[in-house]
């Protein structure tokens, strides 16, 4: 069933969610316009890990229920018989920022047909994904009014589509908890309208949340934005990739969604490094998120045998790298933080070597900012 670890994160609003449009900007991310720091003092070189370390302590949901308690499997399967409960985070493409809702004491729960999705309840490729995504972010009373100011209030949710595609969405503040529900690409029915089928899901989730004994048990990790994350000048990437001055850092900005609200609270950053519209690399960081990478190791989605040595890593920090036909991914544990660096193999020659240079420079920048 869905993971019961907690605290919120931000991401881009789904086309299906009645959330907010994210406007791209080229200003610096959490790190602002910091210039490259000076070279740190003599670093400590780590050894590759051969087995994952003991699982770190992780946050727990502040809602007092897990995903099974948030919505019964019977109600979900009554909507679409192909949907079964699955762990939201048990996917290959999860980024550190995707854990922000969990980091902030919330829940991300899914019931789906097992096809590939992007984590925002959209199909990836030609998978034909069909599923339900329910997210709940406690203590959202300050951020919710901004959503309402831009988009208005839609307490009953809405459904849309035709015989080729169907969707329903609901976003509402229930007590002090932001509830987001998205149903995607479900099977048609001659017995009930989409609205009639969606209503029991909304009713059960909102009833559970409204009755929940929500705690305020803040996760002790996190803290201020990391000055070494998504630095706007892209000097590090130019050096690592041998790229020209046209390389720049693109960070999401503006708009509001349950993802964005969680990102800002959990101090999660995410950005892309491009030349014009050509992607070179991406970066995602979750402050205090090392526990989430340990969960990836437990799931088998990060292989401990991919551990690599990165010059400059402090004693106890770790790095893992895996390359496919399309990307080279380096996962870094820097203190309590999890950073993921993704290099595009179609744009960067010898992407694996470039990933090594990028990670070394990134570690040095983080150490100099400490």
C-alpha positions as CSV (number, residue, x, y, z in Angstrom):
1,X,0.0,0.0,0.0
2,X,1.1,3.6,-0.1
3,X,4.0,4.6,2.0
4,X,3.2,6.0,5.4
5,X,6.3,8.2,5.7
6,X,5.5,11.9,5.6
7,X,6.2,15.5,4.8
8,X,5.4,17.5,1.6
9,X,7.0,18.3,-1.7
10,X,6.4,20.4,-4.7
11,X,6.3,19.6,-8.4
12,X,4.8,20.8,-11.5
13,X,1.0,20.9,-11.7
14,X,-0.6,18.1,-13.7
15,X,-2.6,18.9,-16.8
16,X,-5.4,16.9,-15.1
17,X,-5.2,18.6,-11.7
18,X,-7.2,21.7,-11.1
19,X,-4.1,23.2,-9.6
20,X,-1.9,26.0,-10.8
21,X,0.1,26.8,-13.9
22,X,3.8,26.9,-13.2
23,X,5.6,29.7,-15.0
24,X,9.2,29.0,-16.0
25,X,11.8,31.5,-15.1
26,X,15.6,31.6,-15.4
27,X,16.4,33.1,-12.1
28,X,18.4,31.0,-9.6
29,X,16.6,28.3,-7.6
30,X,17.0,27.8,-3.9
31,X,20.6,29.0,-4.2
32,X,19.7,32.3,-5.9
33,X,22.4,34.0,-7.9
34,X,25.4,32.8,-5.9
35,X,28.6,32.6,-7.7
36,X,30.9,29.6,-7.6
37,X,32.5,29.4,-4.2
38,X,36.2,29.1,-3.7
39,X,38.0,25.7,-3.7
40,X,37.5,24.0,-0.4
41,X,40.3,22.8,1.9
42,X,41.7,19.3,1.4
43,X,38.7,17.0,1.1
44,X,38.1,13.5,2.4
45,X,37.7,10.9,-0.3
46,X,35.0,8.3,0.5
47,X,35.1,4.7,-0.4
48,X,32.2,3.2,-2.4
49,X,29.6,1.5,-0.3
50,X,29.1,-2.2,-0.9
51,X,25.8,-2.5,1.0
52,X,23.2,0.1,1.9
53,X,23.6,1.6,5.3
54,X,20.9,1.0,8.0
55,X,17.7,2.7,7.1
56,X,17.6,6.3,8.4
57,X,14.9,7.5,10.6
58,X,12.1,8.8,8.5
59,X,9.2,11.2,9.1
60,X,5.8,9.7,9.8
61,X,2.4,10.9,8.6
62,X,0.8,13.6,10.7
63,X,-2.7,12.6,9.6
64,X,-2.8,9.5,11.8
65,X,-3.8,7.2,8.9
66,X,-2.0,5.4,6.1
67,X,-3.1,5.1,2.5
68,X,-5.3,2.1,3.3
69,X,-7.0,4.1,6.0
70,X,-7.4,7.1,3.7
71,X,-9.4,5.2,1.1
72,X,-10.6,1.6,1.1
73,X,-9.5,-0.6,-1.8
74,X,-13.2,-1.5,-2.3
75,X,-14.2,2.1,-3.1
76,X,-11.2,2.5,-5.4
77,X,-11.9,-0.7,-7.3
78,X,-15.6,0.1,-7.6
79,X,-14.5,3.2,-9.6
80,X,-12.3,1.1,-11.9
81,X,-11.8,-2.7,-11.4
82,X,-8.2,-2.5,-12.8
83,X,-7.0,-0.3,-9.9
84,X,-5.1,-1.9,-7.0
85,X,-3.2,-0.1,-4.2
86,X,0.4,0.5,-4.9
87,X,3.2,2.4,-3.2
88,X,3.4,5.8,-4.8
89,X,7.2,6.0,-4.4
90,X,7.9,2.5,-5.8
91,X,8.7,3.9,-9.2
92,X,11.9,4.3,-11.2
93,X,11.6,8.0,-12.0
94,X,11.0,9.4,-8.5
95,X,13.0,12.6,-7.8
96,X,14.0,13.9,-4.4
97,X,11.4,16.7,-4.7
98,X,8.7,14.1,-5.2
99,X,9.2,13.2,-1.5
100,X,8.3,16.6,-0.3
101,X,4.7,15.8,0.7
102,X,6.0,12.9,2.7
103,X,8.7,15.1,4.2
104,X,6.0,17.6,5.4
105,X,3.8,15.0,7.1
106,X,1.4,14.3,4.3
107,X,0.4,11.3,2.2
108,X,0.7,10.5,-1.5
109,X,-1.4,7.4,-2.3
110,X,-2.2,5.7,-5.6
111,X,-4.5,3.0,-6.8
112,X,-3.8,2.1,-10.4
113,X,-3.5,-0.5,-13.2
114,X,0.3,-0.9,-12.9
115,X,1.2,0.9,-16.2
116,X,3.9,3.5,-16.3
117,X,3.1,7.0,-15.1
118,X,4.9,10.2,-14.3
119,X,3.9,10.5,-10.7
120,X,1.4,13.2,-11.4
121,X,-1.1,10.5,-12.5
122,X,-0.4,10.9,-16.2
123,X,0.6,8.1,-18.5
124,X,4.2,8.0,-19.8
125,X,4.9,7.1,-23.3
126,X,2.2,4.9,-24.8
127,X,1.5,3.0,-21.5
128,X,-2.2,3.7,-21.4
129,X,-1.9,4.3,-17.6
130,X,-5.2,4.4,-15.6
131,X,-5.2,5.3,-12.0
132,X,-6.2,7.4,-9.0
133,X,-3.9,9.7,-7.1
134,X,-4.8,11.0,-3.6
135,X,-2.6,13.5,-1.8
136,X,-3.1,15.2,1.5
137,X,-0.9,18.0,2.9
138,X,-1.6,19.0,6.5
139,X,-1.1,22.6,7.8
140,X,-1.9,24.1,4.4
141,X,-4.1,26.9,5.6
142,X,-1.6,29.6,4.7
143,X,-1.0,28.4,1.1
144,X,-4.5,27.3,0.2
145,X,-5.9,30.9,0.0
146,X,-3.4,31.8,-2.8
147,X,-4.8,28.9,-4.9
148,X,-8.3,30.1,-4.3
149,X,-7.4,33.7,-5.2
150,X,-6.0,32.7,-8.6
151,X,-8.4,29.9,-9.6
152,X,-11.5,30.2,-7.3
153,X,-13.0,27.6,-5.1
154,X,-14.3,24.3,-6.7
155,X,-15.6,22.4,-3.7
156,X,-17.3,19.6,-5.6
157,X,-14.5,18.8,-8.1
158,X,-15.2,18.2,-11.8
159,X,-15.0,15.5,-14.4
160,X,-14.2,15.9,-18.1
161,X,-13.3,14.0,-21.3
162,X,-15.1,11.7,-23.7
163,X,-15.0,8.1,-24.8
164,X,-11.3,8.2,-25.6
165,X,-10.1,9.8,-22.4
166,X,-11.8,10.5,-19.0
167,X,-10.6,12.4,-16.0
168,X,-11.9,13.8,-12.7
169,X,-10.2,16.1,-10.2
170,X,-10.8,17.6,-6.8
171,X,-8.8,20.1,-4.8
172,X,-10.1,21.5,-1.5
173,X,-9.0,22.5,1.9
174,X,-10.5,20.1,4.4
175,X,-10.0,21.6,7.9
176,X,-6.4,22.7,7.6
177,X,-5.4,19.9,5.2
178,X,-5.1,20.4,1.4
179,X,-6.7,17.4,-0.3
180,X,-6.0,16.7,-4.0
181,X,-7.7,13.8,-5.8
182,X,-7.1,13.0,-9.5
183,X,-8.7,10.1,-11.5
184,X,-7.3,9.4,-14.9
185,X,-8.3,7.4,-17.9
186,X,-10.8,5.1,-16.2
187,X,-13.0,2.6,-18.0
188,X,-16.4,4.0,-19.3
189,X,-19.6,2.9,-17.6
190,X,-23.2,2.7,-18.9
191,X,-24.5,2.5,-15.3
192,X,-23.2,5.7,-13.8
193,X,-21.7,9.0,-14.9
194,X,-18.1,9.9,-14.1
195,X,-19.3,12.4,-11.5
196,X,-21.4,9.7,-9.8
197,X,-18.5,7.3,-9.7
198,X,-16.1,9.9,-8.4
199,X,-18.3,11.2,-5.6
200,X,-17.8,8.2,-3.3
201,X,-14.0,8.6,-3.5
202,X,-14.2,12.3,-2.7
203,X,-16.7,11.6,0.1
204,X,-14.6,8.9,1.8
205,X,-11.3,10.8,1.6
206,X,-12.7,14.1,2.8
207,X,-14.6,12.3,5.7
208,X,-11.4,10.6,6.8
209,X,-9.3,13.8,6.6
210,X,-12.0,15.9,8.4
211,X,-12.1,13.3,11.2
212,X,-8.3,12.8,11.5
213,X,-6.5,13.8,14.6
214,X,-3.8,15.8,12.8
215,X,-0.6,16.3,14.8
216,X,2.1,18.8,14.4
217,X,5.2,16.7,14.7
218,X,7.7,18.5,12.5
219,X,10.5,16.5,11.0
220,X,13.7,17.9,12.6
221,X,15.7,17.9,9.4
222,X,15.4,20.3,6.5
223,X,16.3,23.9,7.4
224,X,17.1,26.8,5.0
225,X,17.5,26.5,1.3
226,X,20.9,25.1,0.3
227,X,23.0,27.7,-1.4
228,X,24.7,25.1,-3.6
229,X,21.5,23.9,-5.2
230,X,20.4,25.1,-8.7
231,X,22.9,27.9,-8.8
232,X,21.9,30.2,-11.7
233,X,25.2,30.9,-13.4
234,X,25.6,27.3,-14.7
235,X,29.4,27.6,-14.5
236,X,29.6,24.1,-12.9
237,X,27.7,22.5,-15.8
238,X,29.6,24.4,-18.5
239,X,32.9,23.1,-17.0
240,X,31.6,19.5,-16.6
241,X,30.1,19.3,-20.1
242,X,32.5,21.5,-22.1
243,X,29.5,23.6,-23.1
244,X,29.3,27.2,-24.2
245,X,27.9,30.3,-22.6
246,X,24.4,29.5,-24.0
247,X,23.9,27.0,-21.2
248,X,21.5,28.2,-18.5
249,X,19.6,27.0,-15.5
250,X,15.8,26.9,-15.7
251,X,13.8,26.7,-12.5
252,X,10.0,26.4,-12.0
253,X,8.5,29.5,-10.5
254,X,5.1,31.1,-9.9
255,X,1.7,29.4,-9.7
256,X,0.5,27.2,-6.9
257,X,-0.3,23.5,-6.5
258,X,-0.2,21.0,-3.7
259,X,3.2,20.1,-5.1
260,X,4.5,23.7,-5.1
261,X,3.1,24.2,-1.5
262,X,5.0,21.1,-0.4
263,X,8.2,22.0,-2.2
264,X,8.4,25.4,-0.6
265,X,7.8,24.0,2.9
266,X,10.2,21.1,2.6
267,X,12.9,23.1,0.9
268,X,13.0,21.0,-2.1
269,X,14.5,22.3,-5.3
270,X,14.4,21.2,-8.9
271,X,15.8,22.7,-12.1
272,X,16.9,21.9,-15.6
273,X,20.1,22.9,-17.4
274,X,19.5,23.7,-21.1
275,X,21.0,25.4,-24.2
276,X,18.0,27.0,-25.9
277,X,15.5,24.2,-25.7
278,X,18.0,21.3,-25.7
279,X,18.2,19.6,-22.2
280,X,21.7,18.9,-20.9
281,X,21.0,17.9,-17.3
282,X,18.7,18.2,-14.3
283,X,19.0,18.6,-10.6
284,X,16.7,17.8,-7.7
285,X,17.4,18.2,-4.0
286,X,15.5,17.4,-0.9
287,X,16.9,19.1,2.2
288,X,17.0,16.5,5.0
289,X,16.0,13.8,2.5
290,X,18.7,11.2,2.9
291,X,16.1,8.9,4.5
292,X,14.2,9.0,1.1
293,X,17.3,7.7,-0.8
294,X,17.6,4.9,1.8
295,X,14.0,4.0,0.9
296,X,15.0,3.9,-2.8
297,X,17.8,1.4,-1.8
298,X,15.3,-0.7,0.2
299,X,12.9,-0.8,-2.8
300,X,15.8,-2.0,-5.1
301,X,15.3,1.1,-7.3
302,X,18.8,2.3,-6.5
303,X,21.4,-0.5,-6.6
304,X,24.0,-0.4,-3.8
305,X,26.4,-2.0,-6.3
306,X,26.4,1.3,-8.3
307,X,28.2,3.1,-5.4
308,X,31.0,5.2,-6.7
309,X,33.8,7.3,-5.2
310,X,33.5,11.0,-5.7
311,X,36.5,13.0,-4.7
312,X,35.7,15.4,-1.9
313,X,32.8,13.5,-0.4
314,X,32.9,13.9,3.4
315,X,33.2,10.8,5.6
316,X,29.8,9.2,5.8
317,X,28.4,10.7,2.6
318,X,27.7,8.5,-0.4
319,X,27.3,8.5,-4.1
320,X,25.6,6.1,-6.6
321,X,25.7,6.3,-10.4
322,X,23.8,4.4,-13.1
323,X,23.6,5.1,-16.8
324,X,21.1,4.0,-19.4
325,X,20.7,4.8,-23.1
326,X,19.2,8.1,-22.3
327,X,20.5,9.4,-19.0
328,X,23.3,9.0,-16.4
329,X,22.0,9.5,-12.9
330,X,24.1,10.3,-9.8
331,X,22.5,10.1,-6.4
332,X,24.4,11.9,-3.6
333,X,23.9,11.9,0.1
334,X,25.4,15.1,1.4
335,X,25.0,15.1,5.2
336,X,21.3,14.8,5.7
337,X,20.4,15.9,2.2
338,X,19.7,13.9,-1.0
339,X,20.7,15.4,-4.4
340,X,20.1,13.8,-7.7
341,X,22.0,14.9,-10.8
342,X,20.8,13.7,-14.2
343,X,22.8,14.0,-17.4
344,X,21.2,13.7,-20.8
345,X,23.2,11.2,-23.0
346,X,21.9,12.7,-26.3
347,X,23.3,16.1,-25.6
348,X,26.4,15.4,-23.5
349,X,29.3,13.4,-25.1
350,X,30.6,10.6,-22.8
351,X,27.8,11.3,-20.3
352,X,29.2,8.9,-17.7
353,X,32.6,10.7,-17.6
354,X,30.7,14.1,-17.6
355,X,28.6,12.9,-14.7
356,X,31.7,12.2,-12.8
357,X,33.1,15.7,-13.4
358,X,29.7,17.2,-12.5
359,X,29.4,15.3,-9.3
360,X,33.0,16.2,-8.2
361,X,32.3,19.9,-8.9
362,X,29.0,19.7,-7.2
363,X,30.4,18.1,-4.0
364,X,33.2,20.8,-3.9
365,X,30.6,23.6,-4.3
366,X,28.5,22.1,-1.5
367,X,31.5,21.7,0.8
368,X,32.6,25.3,0.2
369,X,29.1,26.5,1.1
370,X,29.0,24.7,4.3
